[in-house]
Amino acid sequence: MNPVHIHSALAFHGGAARVAGMAGMAASRAGYNVSFSCEIFDGPRAADCMEQKGVLAHILRCAGPDFGAGASRASSSFAEAASPGASEWALRRPASLASGNRTGVLHMHSTQDWEGFFAALLERPAPGRGLLCTLHDARLLTGGCIHPLACRAWVDACACVCPMGRPHAALHGRKLRALLRAVKPRFACPSAWLGKMAREALPECGCRIIPNGVEDPAVMFEQMCGGVLSDFSPHDRISKGAFDAPLEGAAPRLGRAKALARRSMGMARPAKVVLFAAHGGETCRSKGGDKWMGIWRSIKAAVPEAVCVMAGGERLERCNDVLFWPYAGRAVMILAMLAADVLIHVSPAENHSLAILEAFAAGVPVCAFAVGGVPEQIVDGACGRLHPCGDYDGLIRSAVALLRRPAMLRNWSFAARERYERFFTMQRMCGEYLKAYEEILSEQDGA
């Protein structure tokens, strides 16, 4: 079988690790000999899994019988599925990957040492052969920034003094750019926005646009509630069923899942659920977490029946109509997305947000800033609203208008789900990665 090796700095947390896992699962099911490596194994231990079960159960208790109305409880099988398990990831240093198999595909998603990795590759007789690098952010094109914002210094590898004050940006940028020109890797970019940057900075490197995709939350929710995942291997726990599941009949399935998610959290039918979500919660300034509370207060003043979930932080607490929701695994976030009516996404810097795609998959419209690749995800006025970065008043007005108009909210919810099914499924993304693997392998056979 053709070998495919997939590497990510982390094994579980973050968008890069998640996409790496999905791509690897698809390749394995397509008959490739797949192996995985990471630099930091951040998977949960058995004790952590038990803690996540407790977190999920506690979240539902914290939502409480009066967070809207109704009883708050979860089936034991759903709580059990919150445990993602441990995967077969080998610990590898980036430079050691260069000495591996010289045939097949090496798919790099992230690393703590791009310079060391590319320098080691140059010692091989055929540098760059079989190498595919997914650009989950702009770090490979800059002197270290994950997003250049309005800065254009990246065009010349950040050769000047960094206007953002990043130390050694010029030295790092020049070294990395020289290595990339020598290795000439293939790039995969989730957004056309970042793909355009890659072509401008490194026209000698091939660049393929492969939009991100996510699992179907309705399928996953049904499986977790039914305990269907119990026989799956740890790596497949969160993705395997969704990979095979057809999308036919998605609307009734999604409706059932959303109703059950809201009922399990004790939310009344008339309640309007506003969701904020980012790893780090309110403390994550890079995702706009420090603005969440101010935005929420304005929305609440205009829509008194609204309730709020702020997900991704460290605390688990209920304060009046706000539920602070800790980062506690995929199952917990699936519950949050399914229960929501609208997602407020205030990140000032994005490539191709998985959170927005998760919201669409759950039939949730999104109000966001038009930054990076976000305009490629949201169709303004159809499945969400786009505003210039920093226009918080406009974002609040859009959210309030959506919550006040049930018919519009329902139509945009259907449109969000339809956009997910057409463009952003996990199956579609993985299919594009398999095509990229086939191209690389065909070139190797020809050589």
PAMARGU-124193 format. One record per residue: y, x negated, z of N, C-alpha, C in turn. Coordinates in steps of 0.2 Angstrom, whole numbers, plus 2048, in hexadecimal, padded with zeros to 3 digits. Atoms other than C-alpha are relative to their C-alpha. Layout:
BEGIN
YXZYXZYXZ;...
This chain:
BEGIN
7FA7FC8008008008008067FC800;7FA8048008127FA7FD803800807;7FD8007F981A7F480D807802800;7F97FE7FF82A7FB8138027FE807;7FE8027FA8327F3822807803802;7FA7FD7FE8407FC82B8037FD807;7FD8037FB84C7F4837807804802;7FA7FD7FD8597FB8438027FC806;7FE8047FA8637F38517FD804806;8037FC7FB85D80185D7FB8047FD;8067FC80284D80B85C801807800;7FF7F97FF85381C861807803800;7FA7FD7FF86581F8658057FE7FA;7FB8018068738218577FD8027FA;8017FD8068748278467FB7FB7FC;80480580486D81783E7F9800802;8078007FE85D8178487FD8077FE;8037FA80285A8298457FF8017F8;80180080785C8288327FB7FB7FE;8058058018518188337F9804801;8077FD7FF84382283B7FE8067FB;8027FB80584483182F7FE7FD7F9;8028048068448258207F97FD800;8068037FF83581C8277FA805800;8057FB80082C82C82B7FE8037F9;8017FE80782E8328197FC7FB7FC;8048068038288218127F9800802;8078007FD81982281D7FC8057FD;8047FA8038148338177FF8007F8;80180180781782E8057FB7FA7FE;80580580180A8208078027F9800;7FE8077FF81481180B7FD7FD806;8028047F980F8048188067FF803;7FA8017FD81D8068238007FD807;7FF8037FA8227FB832807801802;7F97FF7FD8317FC83E8027FA804;7FE8057FB83B7EF848807802802;7FA7FF7FD84A7F08538027FA804;7FE8057FB8547E485E801802807;8007FD7F98567EF86D7FC806800;8047FA7FF8497FB872803804805;7FD7FC7FC8528098797FD807801;8047FA7FF84481687A7FF801807;8007FE7F98418208897F97FD803;8068017FD83481A8967FD807803;8037FA7FD82882789E805804805;7FC7FD7FA8348298AD8068037FC;7FA7FD80484382C8A07FE8077FD;8037F980383883A898800805805;8007FB7FB8368438A8807802802;7F97FF7FE8488418AC8038057FA;7FD7FC80584D84989B7FD807800;8037F97FF84185889E805803806;7FC7FD7FB84B85A8AE8078017FE;7F97FF80285C8588A68008077FC;8007FA804857866899800806805;8017FA7FB8518728A7807801804;7FA7FF7FC86186E8B18068027FC;7FB7FE80486C8708A38008087FF;8017F98018658828A0802803807;7FE7FD7FA8678858B3808800801;7F98007FF87987F8B38048057FC;7FD7FB80487D88A8A5800807804;8007FB7FB8788978B18008077FE;8017F98028758AA8B18078037FE;7FA7FD8018888AD8B08047FB7FB;7FC80480588D8A08A27FF8057F9;8017FB80488F8AF8977FD806803;8047FB7FD8818BA89D7F97FF7FF;80780180186E8BB89F7FD7FB804;8048057FD8608B08A58017FA7FD;7FF80680386089E8A37F97FC802;8068037FF84F8968A17FD7FD7FA;80380380684588B8957F8800801;80780180083288B8917FE7F9802;8028077FE82987C8987FE7FC7FA;8028048068238778878077FE7FC;7FA8038038358768818037FA804;7FE8067FC83A86B88F7FC7FA7FF;80480680182B86088C8027FD7F9;7FF80380783085E8798077FC801;7FA80480084185687F7FE7F9801;8028078008378468827FF7FD7F9;80180380783983C8727FA7FB800;80580580082B8308778027F97FE;7FE80780282A81D8727FC7FF7F9;8028018078288178607FD7F9800;80380680281F8098588057FB7FD;7FB80480282E7FE8577FF7F9803;8018077FE82C7EB8578077FD802;7FA8047FF8397E085F8017FA7FC;7FF8068048407D48528077FE800;7F980280184F7C98508028017F9;7FE7FF8078597CC8407FE7FA7FC;8028068048567BA83A7F98007FE;8088008018437BC83C7FE8047FA;8027FB8058437CA82F7FF7FC7F9;8008048078467BD8217FA7FD7FF;8068038018367B58247FA8047FF;8067FB80182B7C58227FE8007F9;8037FF8078227CC8138067FF7FB;7FC80180582B7C78038008057FA;8017FB8048257D67FA801807803;7FE7FA7FD8297E87FD807801801;7F97FE7FF8397EF8048017FF808;7FD8017F98437E9813806805800;7FA7FB80084F7F88188037FF807;7FC8027FA85C7F2824805806801;7FB7FB7FE86680082D8067FE805;7FB8037FB86F7F683B7FD7FA803;8028067FC86F7E68448067FD804;7FA8037FC8797DC8518027FA7FD;7FE8068038797CD8467FF8007F8;80080080887C7D08338017F97FD;7FF8078028827BE8317F97FC800;8068047FF8727B68387FA8037FB;8057FE8048677C282E8017FE7F8;7FF80280786F7BF81D8007F87FF;8018078018707AC8207F97FE800;80780180085D7AC8247FD8027F9;8037FD80785A7B68138027FB7FB;7FE8058058637A88097FB7FA800;80580580085579C80E7FA8027FC;8067FD8048487A78048017FE7F9;8008028078447A27F28048067FC;7FE7FA8038497B47ED805804804;7FC7FD7FB8587B97F88028077FE;7FE7F980285B7CC7F97FB8047FD;8057FC80384B7D17F07FD805805;8037FB7FC8457E27F7804802806;7FC7FF7FB8547E38028058067FF;7FB7FA80085D7F4805803801807;7FC7FF7FA86B7F6812804806800;7FD7F98008718078178077FE804;7F98017FC88480681C801806804;7FF7FA7FB88581282B807800802;7F98017FE89780B82E8027FB7FB;7FD8058048A37FF8267FF7F8802;8008077FD89E7EF8307FE7FB7FB;8028058058967E68218067FF7FB;7FB8018058A67E88178077FD803;7FA8027FC8B37E38257FF7FA804;8018057FB8B67D68327FD802806;8047FE7FA8AC7E083E802807802;7FE7FA7FF8B57F183E7FA8057FE;8057FB8028A980083D8038057FB;7FC7FC8048B780A8348077FD7FF;7F98048018C780282C806805801;7FA7FB7FF8D281282F8047FF7FA;7FC8018068E180F8248017F97FE;8008078028DF7FC8247FD7FE7FA;8038028068DC7F48137FE7F9800;8028078008D87E28197F97FF7FE;8078018028C67E58167FF7FE7F9;8018018078C87E48037FF7F87FF;8008078018CB7D18057FC7FD806;8048037FB8BE7CF8138047FF807;7FC8017FA8CB7D18218027F9801;7FE8088008D17BF81D8077FF803;7FA8017FD8E27C28257FF801808;8007FE7F98E67C58387FF807800;8027F97FF8DE7D583D805804803;7FB7FC7FD8EB7E283F7FE805806;8027FC7FA8E07EB84C7FE7FB806;8008057FB8DF7DB8567F87FE801;8078027FF8CC7D88548007F87FF;8008088008C97C58587FB7FE7FB;8048038048C17BA84B7FE8057FA;8027FC8058C17C883E8007FC7F9;7FF8038068C77BD8307FA7FB7FE;8068048018B97B08337FA8047FF;8067FC8018AC7BD8357FF8037F9;8007FD8078B17C68257FF7FC7FB;8018058068B27B781A7F87FE800;8078028008A17B18207FB8057FD;8047FA8028997C281E8008027F8;7FF7FF8078A07C580D7FD7FB7FB;80380580489A7B48067F9801800;8077FF7FF8897B880D7FD8067FB;8027FA8048887C98058007FF7F8;7FF80280788E7C27F47FA7FC7FE;8058058018807B57F57F9804800;8067FD8008727C17FA8008067FB;7FF7FA8048787D07F07FB806802;8047FA7FE86F7DE7FA8018067FC;7FF7F980286D7F07F4803803806;7FD7FC7FB8787FC7FD7FE8077FF;8017F880087480E802806802804;7FA7FE7FC8848178087FF808801;8017F97FF8838288108068047FD;7FA7FC80289582D80A8027FC7F9;7FC80380689E82A7F98067FC802;7FA8037FE8AD8258037FE7F8802;8028077FE8A481580A7FD7FD7FA;80280380689B8137FA8057FD7FB;7FA8028048AC8117F18027F9803;7FD8067FD8B18047FE7FB7FA7FE;8058058018A07FA7FB8017FE7F9;7FF8028078A37FA7E88067FC7FF;7F98048018B57F47EA7FF7F9803;8018077FC8B07E67F77FB7FC7FC;8058048028A07E17EF7FD8037FA;8027FD80689E7E67DD7F97FE7FD;80680380388F7DA7DA7FA803804;8067FD7FC8847E47E78008087FD;8017F980287C7F47E1801805806;7FF7FB7FB8818047EA7FE8077FE;8037F98018788157EB803804806;7FE7FB7FB87F8247F47FB804802;8067FC7FD87282C7FF803804806;7FE7FC7FA87A83A80A7FB800805;8057FF7FB87383B81B7FD807800;8037FA7FF8688498207FD801807;8037FF7F98618518307FA8057FF;8067FB7FF85285B836803807800;7FE7F97FF85286E8367FF802807;8017FE7F88568738487FC806801;8037FA7FF84F8848467F87FF800;80780280083E87D8417FE7FC807;8018047FA83F87084F800804806;7FF7FC7FA84487D85C7FA804801;8067FC8008358888577FA7FC803;8068047FE82987A8598007FE807;7FF8027F98308748697FE806805;8027FA7FB82F8858717F9802800;8077FF80081D88786B7FC7FA802;8048067FE8188768707FC7FD7FA;80480280681287285E8017F8800;8008078018188608607FC7FC805;8048047FB80C85B86E7FB7FB7FD;8058058037FF8538628037FB7FB;7FD80580480B8498588017F9803;7FE8067FE80E8378598077FF803;7FA8017FE81D8318638068007FB;7FB80180582782C8548018067FC;7FF7FA80482483C84B802806804;7FF7FA7FC82884785A8068057FE;7FA7FC80183984C8558018027F8;7FE7FF80783884C8427FA8037FB;8067FF80482684F83B8008077FD;8007F980282686283B8058027FB;7FA7FE8048378648348007FC7F9;8008038068338588267FB8047FB;8047FC80482586381F8028077FF;7FF7F980082C8748238058027FA;7FC7FD80683387E814806804803;7FA7FD7FD8448858158008087FE;8007F980183F89680E800804807;7FF7FC7FA8438A481B8047FD805;7FC8047FB84F898823805805804;7FB7FC7FD85C8A68277FD804806;8037FC7FA8508B18337FE7FB805;8028057FC8498A183A8067FD804;7FA8037FD85A89A83E803805805;7FD7FA7FC8608AB8457FC800807;8047FF7FA8518AC8518017FA805;7FF8067FC85489A857806800803;7FA8007FD86689C85A800805806;8007FB7FB8638AC8647FD7FE806;8048027FB8568A486E8037FA804;7FC8067FC861894872805803804;7FB7FD7FC86F89F8787FD804806;8037FC7FB8648AA8827FD7FB805;8028057FB85C89B88A8057FD804;7FA8037FD86D89588F804805804;7FC7FB7FD8728A68968068027FD;7F97FE8048808A98898008077FE;8007F98028858BB8868028007F9;8007FF8088858C18748087FF7FE;7F98008038988C38738047F9802;7FD8077FE89C8B187A8007FC7FA;7FF8058068A38A586D8007F9803;8028077FD89C8948708037FA7FC;7FC8068038A788586C7FC7FA802;8038067FE89E87486B8047FA7FE;7FE8068018A486386C7FA7FB801;8068047FF89785586A8017F97FD;8008078028978428697FD7FC806;8038057FB88D8348728067FD804;7FB8027FB898830881805805802;7FC7FA7FE8A08418828077FF801;7F98007FF8B28428898027F8800;7FE8077FF8B282F88C8007FC7F9;8008038078AF82B8798068017FC;7F97FF8048C18288727FF7FF7F9;8018018078BA8228627FE8077FC;8027F98038B383485F805805802;7FB7FB7FE8C283D8667FE803807;8027FD7FA8BA841877805801805;7FA8007FC8CA83E8808048067FF;7FC7FA8028D184D8777FD807801;8047F98008C485A87A803805805;7FE7FB7FB8CA86288A8078037FE;7FA7FD8028DC8648837FF8057FA;8017FC8058D586C8737FD807803;8047FB7FD8C987787D805805804;7FB7FB7FD8D787E8888048047FC;7FC7FC8058E18838797FC8067FD;8057FB8038D288C8727FF806805;8027FB7FB8CE895882806804801;7FA7FC7FF8E089B8848008057FB;7FF7FC8068DF8A38737FA8057FF;8067FC8018CD8A98747FC800807;8028007F98C98AE8867F8801801;8077FF7FF8B78B38837FC7F97FE;8038068028B38A187D7FD7FC806;8038057FB8A88958867FF7F97FD;8008078038A68828837FA7FC803;8058057FE8988758838037F97FE;7FE80780289E8638837FA7FB801;80780380088E85987F8017F87FE;80180780288A84687F8037FC806;7FD8047FB89284088F7FB7FE805;8058037FB88A83A8A07FF806805;8017FB7FB88D8498AB7FD8077FE;8037F980188485A8AD803804805;7FC7FC7FB8908668B48038067FC;7FD7FA8028968788B2807801803;7F97FE7FD8A987B8B48038067FD;7FD7FA8038AE88D8B17FC8017FA;8037FE8068AB89089F7FF7F97FB;8028078048A787D89A7FA7FE803;8068037FE89687689B8007F97FD;80080780289686389B7F97FE800;80780080288685E8937FE7F87FF;80180780187F84C8947FC7FF7FA;8048028068778428867F97FF803;8078007FD86484688A7FB8017FA;8057FF80585B8458798018057FB;7FF7FB80685984F8697FF807802;8017F97FE85285F871806803803;7FA7FD7FD86186187B8068017FB;7FB7FF80586D85F86D7FE8057FB;8027FA80486386B862802806803;7FE7FA7FD86587886F808801800;7F97FF8008788758708028027F9;7FE7FE80787A87685D7FE8077FE;8027F980287088685B804805804;7FC7FB7FC87A88E8698078017FE;7F980080188B88A8628028057FA;7FD7FC8068968948578057FC7FC;7FC8058048A28868528007F9803;8008077FE8A28738538077FE7FF;7F98048018B386A8567FE7F9800;8028078018B185984F8077FC7FF;7FA8038008C084E8538007F97FF;8018078008BA83D84F8067FD7FA;7FB8028058C88338467FD7FB7FB;8038058058BC82783D7F88027FF;8077FE8018AB82D8357FE7FD7F9;8038018068A08288277FD8067FD;8047FA8028938368257FD803806;8027FE7F989283F8367F9804800;8067FC7FF88084583B802806804;7FF7FA7FC8888518488038057FB;7FE7FB80489185A83A7FA8037FC;8067FD80488085C8307FC804805;8047FC7FB877861840804807801;7FC7F97FF88586F8427FE8047FA;8027FC8068828758307F9802800;8087FE80086F8758327FF806805;8007FB7FB8728808418048067FF;7FB7FA80287E88C838806800804;7FA8007FC88D8868418067FD7FC;7FA80380389E8838388037FB804;7FD8057FD8A887483C8077FF7FE;7F98028008BA87083F8017F9801;8008077FF8BE85E83C8067FD7FC;7FB8048038CA8508367FD7FE7F9;8028028068C984C8248007F87FF;8008088008C48398267F97FE7FE;8068038038B782E81E7FD8047FB;8047FB8058A9838816800807803;8007F97FE8AC8488208028057FB;7FF7FB8058B48518117FB8007FB;8067FF8048A484E8087FB804803;8057FB7FC89B858815803807800;7FD7F97FE8A78668198048027FA;7FC7FD8058AD87280B806804804;7FB7FD7FC8BE8778128018077FE;7FF7F88018C088A8147FA8037FE;8067FD8018AE88D8117FB7FF805;8058017FA8A388581F8037FD805;7FC8037FB8B187E8298077FE7FE;7F98028018C287782A8027F9800;7FE8078008CA866826807800801;7F98017FE8DA86082D8017F8800;7FF8077FF8E384F82C7FF7FD807;8028037FA8DE843839806800805;7FA7FF7FB8E9847849803806800;7FD7F98008ED8598457FC804804;8047FC7FB8E6860855802807800;7FD7F98008F186F8547FC8047FA;8037FD8058EA8738437F8802801;8078007FE8D88708497FF806805;8007FB7FB8DB87C8588018077FC;7FF7FA8048E288A84C7FA8027FC;8067FE8058D38898407FA802805;8057FE7FB8C788A84F801807803;7FE7F97FD8D08998577FF8057FA;8017FB8058D18A28467F98027FE;8077FF8018BF8A08437FC804806;8037FC7FB8BA8A6854802807801;7FD7F97FF8C58B58537FE8057FA;8027FC8068BD8BB8427F97FF7FF;8078008008AB8BF8447FD8007F9;8038008078A88C28318017F97FD;7FF8068028B08B282D7FB7FB803;8048047FC8A68A983A7F98017FD;8067FF8038968B18337FF7FD7F9;80080280789A8AD8218007F8800;80080780089E89B8257FA7FD803;8078027FE88E89982F7FB8007FB;80480080688489E8208017FB7FB;7FE80580588E8938157FE7F9803;8028077FD88B8848217F87FF800;8078018018788878217FE7FF7F9;80180180787888980F8017F97FD;7FE80780288187880C7FB7FB803;8058047FD8758708187F98007FB;8067FF80486687780E8017FD7F9;80080380786D8717FD8017F9800;7FE8078018748608017FD7FB806;8008057FA8708598137F9801804;8078007FD85D85C8177FD7F9801;8038077FF85384E81E7FB7FF7FA;80480180684785180F8047FD7FA;7FC80380685584E8028017F9801;7FE8077FE85B83E80B7FA7FC7FF;80680580084983780D7FE7FF7F9;80280180784583B7FB8047FB7FC;7FC8058038548317F57FE7F9802;8028077FE84F8228007F97FE7FD;80680280483D8237F88017FE7F9;7FE8028078458227E78037F9800;7FE8067FF84E8137ED7FB7FA801;8068047FF83E80B7F37FC7FF7FA;80380080683680F7E38037FB7FB;7FD8048048438067D98007F9801;8018067FE8427F77E37F97FD7FF;80780280182F7F67E27FF7FF7F8;8018008078307F97CF8037F97FD;7FD80680283C7EA7CD7FB7FA802;8048067FE8307DF7D77FA8007FC;8068008058217E47CC8027FD7F9;7FE80380682B7E07BD8017F9800;7FF8077FF8307CF7C37F97FC801;
